Amino acid sequence: MGKQHGWLALVLCLPASWTLAQEGALDTIVVPQAPPPLPAQAASTAQARSTLEEVLVTAQRRVASVQETPISLEAFDADKLAQRGIQGVQDLGANVPGMVIEPHPLSSSTLRITIRGVGVTDSQVTQDPAVGIYLDGVYLARSAGLALELADLERVEVLRGPQGALYGRNTTGGAVNLLTRRPSLAAFDMQQQLTAASREHWNGKTSFNVPLTDDLAVKLSGLLSHQNGFVENTGPGGDFGDRREWAARLDARWLPMETMSVDYAFDLTDLRYYNYLFQGVTPSNTPHGLADYFKPYAQSQSVYASRRLAQLATGAPYEPSQSRSLGHTLVLGDELAEDLSLKYIGAYRRLRDDQYADLGGGAGSTGFRVDTNAYDGPAGVLAGGGAPTPLVKPRTFQHQWSQELQLSGKLFDSLEFILGAYQFSERGGEQGGPTHHIFNTRLDPSQLNVLLDAAPDLRELLRDAVLPGLAAFWDYDIGIDNTATALFGQFSWTPPAFAERLHLTLGLRQSWDQRQAEKSFVQTEYIEAQLAGAGLGAVPIPAFVLRGTDRFDQVRASRSDRNFSPSLNLQYELARSATAYISYATAYKSGGFNTRDPQISGASGPASDGTDYGFGFVEGFKPERVRSIELGLKSEWLQRRLRGNLATFYTQYRDMQTNFMIPGTISDTKSRNAGRARLYGAELDGAFVLRPGLIVSLQYAYLNARVQQVIDLEGNNVASLYPFIAAPRSSLVASLDWTFLQNRWASWRAYLNYQYSGWRQGFVITEDKRGLTAIDGYGLINARLAASEIPVTARSQLEVSLWGRNLADKQYPLTAVDNLPQADRAVVWGEPRALGLELTYRYR
């Protein structure tokens, strides 16, 4: 019977909101073979094994085992995800050596991700990340809202190093693939998981797989989660770190013909959380511009400690933040011939992230506040046009659409290929309006004369001032409109001359980017005071404007860039279970604009520190480029009881994008293509079955990263001011997995895990502050004890698990900053010891 391919014409006629796709999407198996095993059955196979398991991945857009995939990667199947307690992207940093994940200072749901030292120091809607995140093949373009738990997560793949040829732009550091469980046509099954843990943490995950007909199945899954933070807010509002999340997901699979598949997915997530509060460690002793006038008072209203405190306080009511996302995904596959298939991948996603942060001193002071809450002081009334300025939660929002068409197949029994075309567009922005409070403080008497000397015209006005103060206000609106298109291909040839042991793979990708941005911004600083007039007592007076910034009024910027990203891989099978490879890979990160730049352009005058840097927001910065050579070995020995994988790499940076603070300011930065850098290192992945059921494993990463050249405006090489951040020299994960008892009633399994991350540098402003943002090396001990395969009925089983994280209750900072007005070092602490009980019921 002739095949029908009318779906292609149908897709091309769909509305824009439904013609969806994704860059770097993963392959899917068009027609399912044997149904997947019940999760308990899969776990049992792993527990009883006397050899190492084989993990299948789709890292190179084809189904292959990790051992057959010639790149450095970490793969986590459902069993390993459960053992290590991985719920989402935020949990990967401690479990993947060479990968660092930190929360953004202003939003704990926004993640800064680094692999092999390659990442970003800021999170702006006009700047792209360096590590690509993919959810079921759908590229997540923004870093905001990534710290989410995922319902029904089945597999995670972390690809190290540049992935430009297959995954496209913004993969200079690597890529992360998150894959959820697909619907099965085989039979009805369900899973219910309940968790109760420390700090009133409870979690419920539910999944139903329902075959409706012989060729149609749906899967419904949901998540409810509640957790209290570990630092109490003794001031007004919520506690730091509290979070509430719910998520729902619908998946459908339809097989209208033997060779055709239609997969659709809808997901919706809502996270309400209270941001972490930065705890002061070291008082500020370095210049901070305007902040120097109130530094003594700010420090008197702040708390400092080198250990994690159980209580801190805010002056204004501490407000919740909210991150909400939804997505549609459509995948159509058709086997045109025995060795030729066509696939269309589409996606639409929407994100809204409302962020409330408090950067005050943690002592509950209302005289010194750094937040965006309402303010009714004299300056607030003046800035608000006669009424106090309102509470404002700055918002990041984004809509993205993408489409991809792939043609893949095999020619002459020796050449596999994939050809594709890709299109992506997004619109979004950052909104921080109307005019709202940023900080207010009283002036220390010792600093009042210093301020009056700087502004002599205010001396007479403030002659009789009592409790003079400063206040600042913002109002901003940032918009983006970006498009990206690409043509790509990958060709893998296995010549017969080497007994089919040699495999050559060539990847090519040509990309075109068009980026537009618009910025409106105004900042105004006020002096406010109470005057003691003769016979009048203390009389409030309106505030006086101290200064204002150059106003950005719908300033527009645009740029167009193109990039060619080739890759070449040579793989040789040394033996039946040993393969060596060498690869050359390239990637680029899109150019963009810096919304925190106080200069409009190079012709608009000096920046906020009085220096004319010769460029500003309008000029933006061009793409950065990375190229890397990797040499690796993947091997298994002793009848698959011993595994040893090794990868070494050398990476070169060109036109590296760098954000640096403007001295004497709190939030003003400049962004430029700083220069060149080099990185080299090695990664080891080893595992050994000591005896049936007892497995030890070790993953280790070594990294040496150095910026070689950064030329400043005076022609000096200031590379020492640009160290690689979040690039620990050493990191490792060591594990012991022991199935120590199996009988008809249960399978008992113990898991012990040690995670170590070495010293790493933080964001540096000046040489004398280099060590203030550094994170010392630390190690965490985690454990899990599980009894699985407990029979409930003939078709259902129960698993009971006890787990503990950070069992030694190690105190360690997740991230640090050095630019708060009251502190040269302030940190967000990592999670203390947590203990939990988990029940999982499976029915099939």
C-alpha positions in Angstrom: 0.0 0.0 0.0 1.3 3.5 -0.8 2.3 5.7 2.1 0.5 8.9 3.0 2.6 11.9 3.9 -0.2 14.5 4.2 0.9 15.4 7.7 3.8 17.4 6.4 1.5 19.7 4.4 -0.8 19.9 7.4 2.0 21.0 9.7 3.1 23.7 7.3 -0.4 25.2 7.4 -0.8 25.2 11.2 -1.0 28.6 13.0 2.3 30.0 14.3 1.6 29.1 17.8 1.4 25.4 16.8 4.1 25.1 14.2 6.6 24.3 16.8 10.1 22.8 17.1 13.4 22.8 18.7 17.1 23.3 18.2 19.2 20.4 19.3 16.2 18.1 19.7 16.9 14.4 20.5 15.9 11.4 18.4 12.9 9.5 19.3 12.1 5.9 18.4 9.2 6.1 15.9 7.6 2.8 16.6 8.0 1.3 20.0 9.2 -2.3 20.3 8.8 -4.2 23.5 7.1 -2.3 26.2 9.3 -0.7 28.9 9.7 -2.7 32.1 7.9 -1.8 35.2 10.3 0.5 37.1 10.6 -2.0 39.9 11.6 -4.7 37.4 14.2 -2.4 36.0 15.6 -1.8 39.4 15.6 -5.5 40.2 17.7 -6.2 37.1 20.2 -3.6 38.2 20.3 -4.9 41.8 20.8 -8.5 40.9 23.4 -7.9 38.2 26.9 -9.3 38.4 27.9 -7.1 35.5 27.7 -3.4 34.8 24.5 -2.2 33.3 24.3 -0.7 29.8 22.8 2.8 29.7 21.2 3.9 26.4 21.4 7.6 25.4 20.4 9.8 22.4 23.3 12.3 22.8 24.2 12.1 19.1 20.6 11.9 17.9 20.6 8.2 17.6 20.1 5.5 20.2 23.4 4.1 21.4 25.0 3.0 24.7 27.2 5.4 26.6 30.2 3.1 25.7 29.5 3.5 22.0 29.1 7.3 22.1 32.5 9.0 21.4 32.1 12.0 23.7 32.5 12.7 27.4 29.1 12.5 29.1 27.4 11.5 32.3 24.1 9.6 32.0 21.6 9.0 34.7 18.8 6.4 34.2 15.7 6.2 36.5 17.5 4.0 39.0 20.5 6.3 39.3 18.3 9.4 39.5 16.5 7.9 42.5 19.7 6.8 44.2 21.2 10.2 44.0 18.0 12.2 44.7 18.1 14.1 41.4 14.8 15.9 40.9 15.8 18.5 38.3 18.6 20.6 36.9 19.5 22.2 40.2 20.6 18.8 41.6 23.1 18.0 38.8 26.0 20.2 39.9 26.9 18.0 42.9 26.5 14.8 40.9 28.5 15.7 37.7 32.3 16.4 38.3 33.3 19.4 36.3 29.8 21.0 36.5 29.0 23.8 38.8 25.4 25.2 39.3 24.8 28.3 41.4 21.6 30.3 42.2 21.5 33.8 40.8 21.9 36.4 43.6 18.5 37.9 42.9 16.5 34.8 42.1 17.1 31.3 43.5 15.0 29.8 40.6 17.5 31.2 38.1 20.6 29.0 37.7 24.1 29.9 36.5 25.4 26.7 35.0 29.1 26.0 34.1 30.6 22.9 32.5 34.4 22.6 32.1 34.7 26.2 33.4 32.5 27.6 30.6 29.4 29.5 31.7 28.0 32.9 32.4 28.4 35.4 35.3 25.1 37.1 34.9 21.5 36.3 33.9 19.9 38.9 31.6 17.2 38.4 29.0 19.6 40.0 26.5 22.4 37.5 27.2 22.3 33.8 26.4 23.6 31.0 28.6 26.6 28.9 27.6 25.1 25.5 28.5 22.1 24.4 26.5 19.2 22.8 28.5 16.8 20.6 26.6 13.5 19.2 28.0 12.4 16.2 25.9 14.4 17.7 23.0 13.0 21.3 23.5 15.6 24.0 24.1 14.9 26.1 27.1 16.4 29.5 26.1 16.3 31.3 29.4 18.1 30.6 32.7 15.1 31.9 34.7 12.8 29.3 36.2 15.2 26.4 35.7 15.3 25.4 39.4 12.2 23.2 39.2 11.4 19.7 40.1 10.2 17.6 37.2 7.4 15.1 37.2 8.2 11.6 35.8 11.8 12.3 35.0 13.3 9.1 33.4 16.8 10.0 32.2 19.3 12.8 32.2 22.3 13.2 29.9 25.1 15.7 30.6 27.3 16.3 27.5 30.6 18.0 28.3 32.4 20.4 25.9 31.2 22.3 22.8 28.3 20.8 21.0 27.8 23.3 18.2 27.4 21.0 15.2 24.5 19.0 16.5 23.0 21.2 19.2 23.7 24.7 17.7 24.2 27.9 19.5 24.8 28.5 23.2 26.4 25.1 23.9 30.0 26.3 24.3 30.1 24.6 27.7 28.0 21.6 26.9 24.4 20.5 26.9 21.9 18.9 29.3 19.1 16.6 28.1 16.2 16.0 30.4 13.9 13.2 29.3 10.6 12.2 30.8 8.8 8.8 30.5 6.9 8.3 27.3 3.4 6.8 27.0 3.3 3.0 26.5 0.7 1.2 24.4 1.4 -2.1 26.2 -0.8 -1.9 29.3 -2.2 0.3 32.0 0.2 1.2 34.8 0.5 3.8 37.5 3.0 5.0 40.0 2.5 7.0 43.2 5.4 8.3 45.2 5.2 10.1 48.6 8.1 11.7 50.5 8.3 13.2 53.9 11.6 14.8 55.1 13.2 17.4 57.3 11.9 21.0 57.5 8.4 20.0 56.7 9.3 18.7 53.3 6.7 16.7 51.7 6.4 15.7 48.1 3.9 13.7 46.0 4.4 12.5 42.5 1.7 10.6 40.5 1.8 9.1 37.0 -0.9 7.2 35.1 -0.3 5.5 31.7 -3.6 4.7 29.9 -3.8 2.9 26.5 -7.0 4.1 25.0 -6.9 2.0 21.8 -4.5 -0.3 20.1 -2.7 2.8 18.6 -3.4 5.6 21.1 -2.1 6.0 24.6 -1.9 8.9 27.1 0.1 9.5 30.2 -0.9 11.9 33.0 1.6 12.9 35.6 1.6 15.5 38.4 3.7 16.8 41.2 3.0 18.6 44.5 5.9 19.7 46.7 6.3 21.7 49.9 9.5 22.6 51.7 10.5 25.1 54.4 13.8 26.9 54.3 16.6 26.4 56.8 16.9 30.1 57.8 14.0 31.7 59.8 13.0 35.2 59.0 12.3 36.9 62.4 11.1 40.0 60.6 7.9 40.4 58.7 7.0 38.1 55.8 8.0 34.6 54.8 11.0 32.5 55.7 14.1 32.4 53.5 14.1 29.3 51.2 10.5 28.3 51.6 9.1 26.9 48.4 5.8 25.4 47.1 5.5 23.8 43.7 2.9 22.0 41.6 3.3 20.6 38.1 1.1 18.8 35.6 1.9 17.0 32.4 0.0 15.3 29.6 1.7 13.1 27.0 -0.1 11.4 24.1 1.2 8.9 21.5 -0.7 8.0 18.4 0.4 5.5 15.8 -2.0 6.1 12.8 0.1 3.8 10.5 2.7 1.2 11.0 5.5 3.6 10.0 4.1 6.8 11.4 4.0 8.2 14.9 2.6 11.4 16.4 3.7 12.5 19.9 2.3 15.4 21.8 3.1 16.8 25.2 1.8 19.6 27.4 3.5 20.7 30.6 2.6 23.3 33.2 4.6 24.2 36.3 4.0 26.8 39.1 6.7 27.5 41.7 6.2 29.9 44.6 9.3 30.5 46.6 11.1 32.9 49.0 14.6 33.8 47.8 17.7 33.1 49.9 19.1 36.0 51.9 22.8 36.8 51.5 24.4 36.6 55.0 27.2 39.1 55.6 30.6 37.6 56.4 33.0 40.5 56.0 32.1 44.2 56.4 32.8 46.4 53.5 36.2 48.1 53.5 36.6 48.9 49.8 35.2 51.9 47.8 31.6 51.6 46.7 30.9 55.1 45.3 27.7 56.6 46.7 27.5 53.7 49.2 30.6 55.1 51.0 28.4 57.9 52.4 26.2 55.5 54.4 28.6 52.5 54.8 29.1 53.0 58.6 25.4 53.2 59.3 24.7 50.3 57.0 27.2 48.2 58.8 25.7 49.1 62.2 22.4 47.7 60.9 23.8 44.4 59.6 24.7 41.0 60.9 28.0 39.3 60.2 29.1 35.7 60.9 31.5 33.2 59.3 29.1 30.4 60.2 25.6 29.7 58.9 23.0 31.5 61.1 19.6 30.0 61.9 17.9 33.3 62.0 18.0 36.6 60.0 15.5 39.4 59.6 14.2 41.8 57.0 13.0 45.3 57.6 10.2 45.3 55.0 7.8 42.4 54.7 9.5 39.6 52.8 7.5 38.8 49.7 7.3 35.5 47.7 8.6 35.1 44.2 6.8 33.1 41.5 8.0 31.2 38.4 5.4 29.8 36.0 6.1 28.0 32.7 4.1 26.0 30.2 5.0 24.2 27.0 3.6 22.4 24.0 5.7 19.9 22.1 4.8 18.1 18.9 6.9 15.4 17.2 5.9 13.7 13.9 7.9 10.8 12.5 7.6 8.9 9.3 9.7 6.0 7.9 9.9 6.9 4.2 11.8 3.7 3.4 13.7 1.0 5.1 16.8 3.3 5.7 15.2 6.7 5.3 13.1 8.6 7.8 11.6 12.1 8.2 10.9 13.9 11.4 9.3 17.2 12.3 9.9 18.5 15.9 8.0 21.5 17.2 7.7 23.4 20.5 6.2 26.5 22.0 7.1 27.6 25.5 6.1 30.4 27.7 7.9 31.7 30.9 7.0 34.2 33.6 9.3 34.8 36.5 8.5 37.4 39.2 11.4 37.9 41.5 11.5 39.6 44.9 14.8 39.9 46.7 16.2 41.6 49.8 19.9 42.5 50.0 19.8 44.2 53.3 21.9 43.5 56.3 19.7 40.8 57.9 19.2 42.7 61.2 15.6 43.7 60.5 16.4 47.4 60.1 13.9 49.8 58.5 16.5 52.5 58.4 18.7 50.5 56.0 16.8 48.6 53.3 17.8 47.2 50.0 14.6 45.8 48.4 11.8 46.6 46.0 9.0 46.8 48.6 6.7 49.8 49.2 8.4 52.9 50.6 6.5 55.8 52.3 9.4 58.0 53.3 9.7 61.6 52.0 11.7 60.4 49.0 9.1 57.7 48.3 6.3 60.2 48.3 8.2 62.5 45.9 9.3 59.7 43.6 5.8 58.3 43.6 4.2 61.6 42.5 2.5 62.3 45.8 1.9 58.7 47.0 4.4 56.2 48.4 6.1 54.0 45.8 4.5 50.6 45.6 5.7 47.0 46.0 7.2 45.9 42.7 8.4 42.4 41.8 10.7 42.6 38.8 9.5 40.3 36.1 11.2 38.3 33.4 8.9 36.9 30.7 9.5 35.1 27.4 7.7 33.3 24.6 9.6 31.1 22.2 8.7 29.2 19.1 10.9 26.8 17.1 10.7 24.4 14.2 13.0 21.7 13.0 12.9 19.2 10.1 15.2 16.3 9.9 15.9 13.7 7.2 18.0 10.8 8.3 19.1 7.5 6.8 21.8 5.2 5.7 23.5 4.8 2.3 25.7 2.0 0.9 25.6 0.2 4.2 28.5 2.3 5.4 27.3 5.9 5.5 24.8 7.2 8.1 23.5 10.8 7.7 21.2 13.3 9.1 20.3 16.6 7.4 18.2 19.3 9.0 16.8 22.8 8.9 16.0 24.8 12.1 14.2 28.0 13.0 13.8 29.7 16.4 12.2 32.9 17.5 11.6 34.5 20.9 10.1 37.6 22.4 10.4 38.6 26.0 11.8 41.1 28.4 12.4 42.3 31.9 10.0 44.7 33.6 10.7 46.7 36.8 8.0 49.4 37.0 6.4 51.6 38.0 9.0 53.6 39.8 10.0 51.7 42.9 12.3 51.6 45.9 15.9 50.2 45.6 17.4 51.3 48.8 17.1 53.8 51.7 19.5 54.5 54.5 20.3 57.1 57.1 23.6 58.9 56.8 26.1 58.4 59.5 27.0 61.8 61.1 30.6 61.2 60.3 29.8 61.1 56.6 27.4 64.0 56.4 30.1 66.6 56.0 31.8 64.5 53.3 28.5 64.5 51.4 28.0 68.2 51.9 31.5 68.9 50.6 30.7 66.9 47.5 27.4 68.9 47.1 27.9 72.4 48.6 24.5 73.7 47.4 22.9 71.3 49.9 24.8 72.6 52.9 22.3 75.4 53.7 19.3 73.2 53.1 20.6 70.5 55.5 22.1 72.9 58.1 19.5 71.9 60.7 18.9 68.4 59.4 18.1 65.6 61.9 18.6 62.0 60.7 19.4 62.9 57.1 19.2 59.9 54.7 19.5 58.7 51.1 17.1 56.8 49.0 17.2 55.5 45.4 14.5 54.5 42.9 14.4 52.6 39.6 12.0 52.2 36.7 12.9 50.1 33.8 11.6 48.1 30.9 13.7 45.8 28.7 12.5 44.1 25.5 14.0 41.5 23.2 13.0 40.1 19.8 15.4 37.4 18.5 15.5 35.0 15.6 17.9 32.2 14.7 18.0 29.9 11.7 20.4 27.1 10.8 21.2 24.4 8.3 23.1 21.4 9.6 24.2 17.9 8.7 26.1 15.0 10.2 27.7 12.1 8.2 29.2 9.0 9.8 31.2 6.7 7.6 32.5 3.2 8.4 35.0 2.2 5.7 35.3 -1.5 5.1 39.1 -1.3 4.8 39.6 -1.5 8.6 37.2 -4.5 9.3 34.5 -1.9 10.1 36.4 -0.8 13.2 37.0 2.8 12.1 34.2 5.3 12.2 34.6 8.8 10.8 31.9 11.4 11.7 31.7 14.9 10.2 29.3 17.6 11.5 28.5 20.9 9.8 26.2 23.7 10.9 25.7 27.2 9.4 23.8 29.6 11.7 22.3 33.1 11.3 21.2 35.2 14.3 19.2 38.4 14.4 18.9 40.1 17.8 17.1 43.2 18.8 16.8 44.9 22.2 15.1 47.9 23.6 15.9 49.6 27.0 14.1 52.2 29.0 15.6 53.0 32.4 15.8 55.8 34.9 17.4 55.9 38.3 17.1 58.8 40.7 18.8 59.3 44.1 17.3 61.6 46.8 18.4 63.2 50.0 15.7 63.2 52.6 15.7 64.7 56.1 13.7 66.1 59.0 14.4 69.7 59.8 14.3 71.2 63.3 13.1 74.7 62.7 12.8 77.4 65.5 9.5 76.8 67.3 8.4 74.4 64.7 9.8 71.1 66.1 10.6 68.3 63.7 8.8 69.0 60.4 9.0 66.5 57.5 10.1 68.2 54.3 10.0 66.8 50.8 13.2 65.1 49.6 15.8 66.7 47.4 17.1 65.1 44.2 20.8 64.4 44.7 21.4 63.1 41.2 19.9 61.1 38.4 21.3 58.8 35.7 21.2 59.5 32.0 17.7 58.4 31.0 17.3 55.5 28.6 14.0 56.2 26.8 13.3 53.3 24.5 16.9 53.1 23.3 17.1 50.4 20.6 19.9 48.2 19.6 20.3 45.4 17.0 22.9 43.2 15.6 23.2 40.4 13.0 25.7 37.5 13.3 26.5 34.3 11.5 28.6 31.3 12.5 29.9 28.1 10.9 30.4 25.3 13.5 32.1 22.2 12.2 33.1 19.0 14.1 35.1 16.0 13.3 35.3 12.7 15.2 37.5 9.7 14.6 36.5 6.5 16.5 38.4 3.2 16.5 37.4 -0.1 18.1 40.6 -1.3 19.7 38.9 -4.5 20.9 35.4 -5.8 21.4 34.8 -3.7 24.4 37.4 -0.9 24.1 37.1 2.1 21.9 39.4 5.1 21.4 38.4 8.4 19.8 39.7 11.8 19.0 37.4 14.7 18.2 37.5 18.3 17.2 34.4 20.4 18.1 33.4 24.0 17.9 30.5 26.1 19.2 29.5 29.7 19.7 27.4 31.7 22.1 25.2 34.4 20.6 26.1 38.0 20.8 23.9 40.4 22.8 23.5 43.5 24.9 24.2 44.5 28.5 21.1 46.0 30.2 23.2 47.0 33.2 25.5 49.2 31.2 25.0 52.9 32.3 26.3 54.3 29.0 23.8 54.5 26.1 26.6 54.3 23.5 30.2 55.2 23.0 29.1 58.8 22.1 26.9 59.4 25.1 29.5 60.4 27.6 31.1 58.8 30.6 29.7 55.9 32.7 28.6 56.2 36.3 32.2 56.1 37.6 33.2 59.1 35.4 35.1 56.9 32.9 34.3 57.0 29.2 34.7 53.3 28.1 34.0 54.1 24.5 31.0 51.7 24.2 27.7 51.2 25.8 24.4 49.3 25.5 23.8 50.1 21.8 27.1 48.6 20.7 26.6 45.3 22.6 29.0 42.5 22.1 29.6 39.9 19.4 29.4 36.1 19.7 32.1 34.2 21.6 33.7 31.2 20.0 35.1 28.0 21.4 37.0 25.1 19.8 38.1 22.0 21.6 40.1 18.9 20.9 39.2 15.8 22.9 41.0 12.5 23.2 39.2 9.6 24.9 39.0 5.9 25.7 35.9 3.9 26.6 36.5 0.4 27.8 35.0 -2.6 29.7 36.9 -5.5 31.1 36.5 -8.8 33.0 33.2 -9.7 31.3 31.8 -6.2 31.9 32.7 -6.2 35.6 35.2 -3.3 35.2 34.6 -0.1 33.3 37.2 2.6 32.7 36.4 5.7 30.6 38.9 8.5 30.2 38.6 11.8 28.3 41.2 14.6 28.0 40.6 17.9 26.4 42.1 21.2 25.4 39.8 24.1 24.7 40.5 27.6 23.3 38.3 30.6 23.8 38.1 33.5 21.3 36.1 36.7 21.8 35.1 35.6 25.3 32.1 37.5 26.6 32.9 39.0 30.0 30.8 41.1 32.4 32.7 43.2 34.9 31.6 45.5 37.6 32.2 49.3 37.3 34.3 50.2 40.4 32.4 52.2 43.0 28.9 51.0 41.9 26.6 48.3 43.2 25.0 47.0 40.1 26.5 48.8 37.0 28.5 46.5 34.7 30.2 46.6 31.4 30.2 43.7 28.9 32.8 43.2 26.2 34.5 40.5 24.2 37.4 40.3 26.6 40.0 38.4 24.7 41.3 34.8 24.7 41.6 32.0 27.2 42.6 28.3 27.3 41.4 25.4 29.3 42.6 21.8 29.6 41.7 18.9 31.8 40.7 15.3 32.1 37.6 13.3 33.2 37.6 9.8 34.5 34.6 7.5 34.9 35.2 4.1 36.5 33.1 1.3 38.1 33.9 -2.2 39.4 31.6 -5.0 40.4 33.5 -6.4 43.5 31.0 -9.3 43.7 27.4 -9.8 42.6 25.3 -6.9 44.0 28.3 -4.8 45.2 29.5 -2.1 43.0 32.0 0.8 43.6 32.3 3.7 41.2 34.3 6.9 40.9 33.9 9.9 38.6 36.6 12.5 38.7 37.3 15.8 36.8 40.4 17.9 36.6 40.4 21.4 35.1 43.1 24.0 34.5 41.6 27.2 33.2 43.3 30.5 32.6 42.4 33.8 30.8 45.5 34.6 28.7 44.8 38.1 27.4 42.4 40.9 28.1 43.3 44.3 26.7 41.8 47.3 28.4 41.1 50.7 27.0 44.7 51.8 27.7 46.2 48.9 25.9 47.1 47.0 29.1 46.8 43.2 29.5 44.5 42.9 32.6 43.9 39.2 32.3 44.5 38.8 36.0 41.2 40.6 36.7 39.3 38.0 34.7 39.8 34.7 36.4 37.6 31.8 35.4 34.8 31.5 38.0 33.0 28.3 39.0 36.0 26.3 37.7 37.2 24.0 40.5 40.6 22.4 39.8 39.3 19.0 41.1 35.8 17.5 41.7 34.7 14.0 42.2 31.8 11.6 43.1 32.6 8.3 44.8 29.8 5.8 45.4 29.1 2.3 46.8 26.0 0.4 45.7 25.3 -2.8 47.7 22.4 -5.1 47.3 22.9 -7.1 50.4 19.7 -9.2 50.7 17.1 -10.6 48.3 14.2 -12.8 49.1 10.6 -13.3 48.2 9.5 -10.4 50.4 11.9 -7.7 49.3 15.2 -6.7 47.8 17.4 -4.7 50.2 19.8 -2.2 48.9 22.2 0.4 50.5 23.8 3.3 48.6 26.6 5.6 49.9 27.8 8.6 48.1 30.6 11.2 48.6 30.6 14.4 46.5 33.6 16.7 46.5 34.0 20.1 44.8 37.4 21.9 45.0 38.2 25.5 45.6 36.8 27.8 43.0 37.0 31.5 42.3 33.9 33.8 42.3 33.2 37.0 40.4 36.0 39.4 40.8 35.9 43.2 40.7 39.4 44.2 41.6 42.6 42.4 42.5 42.4 43.2 46.2 39.0 41.5 46.4 40.0 38.3 44.6 39.5 36.0 47.5 36.3 37.5 48.8 34.0 35.6 46.4 36.0 32.4 46.4 34.3 29.1 47.6 36.5 26.8 49.5 36.5 23.1 48.7 34.0 20.9 50.5 32.7 17.4 50.5 29.2 16.0 51.2 28.2 12.5 52.4 24.8 11.1 51.2 23.2 7.8 51.8 20.0 5.8 50.9 18.6 2.5 52.2 15.8 0.9 50.2 13.6 -2.2 50.4 12.0 -2.7 47.0 9.9 -5.3 45.2 7.7 -5.7 48.3 4.6 -7.5 46.9 1.2 -5.9 47.5 -0.9 -7.7 44.9 0.0 -9.9 41.9 0.3 -6.8 39.8 1.7 -4.2 42.2 4.8 -3.6 44.4 5.9 -1.2 47.1 9.3 0.4 47.7 10.3 2.0 51.0 13.4 4.1 51.2 15.2 6.1 53.9 17.7 8.7 52.7 20.0 11.4 54.0 21.8 14.3 52.4 24.8 16.1 53.8 24.9 13.6 56.7 27.9 15.3 58.4 25.9 18.6 58.3 28.7 20.4 56.5 28.4 24.1 56.4 29.4 25.4 52.9 28.4 28.4 50.8 26.7 27.9 47.4 27.7 31.3 46.1 29.2 34.6 47.3 29.1 38.3 46.3 31.4 41.2 47.1 29.5 44.2 46.0 26.8 44.8 48.7 27.1 48.3 50.3 27.5 46.8 53.7 29.6 43.7 52.9 32.7 42.8 51.0 31.7 39.1 51.3 28.2 37.8 51.7 27.1 34.3 51.0 24.1 32.0 50.5 24.7 28.8 52.4 24.1 25.3 51.1 21.4 23.0 52.5 22.2 21.5 56.0 21.6 17.9 56.9 18.3 16.5 55.6 16.7 13.1 56.4 13.7 11.7 54.5 11.3 8.7 54.1 10.1 7.8 50.6 7.2 5.4 49.7 6.7 4.3 46.1 3.8 2.2 44.9 3.8 0.8 41.4 0.9 -1.0 39.6 0.8 -2.7 36.3 
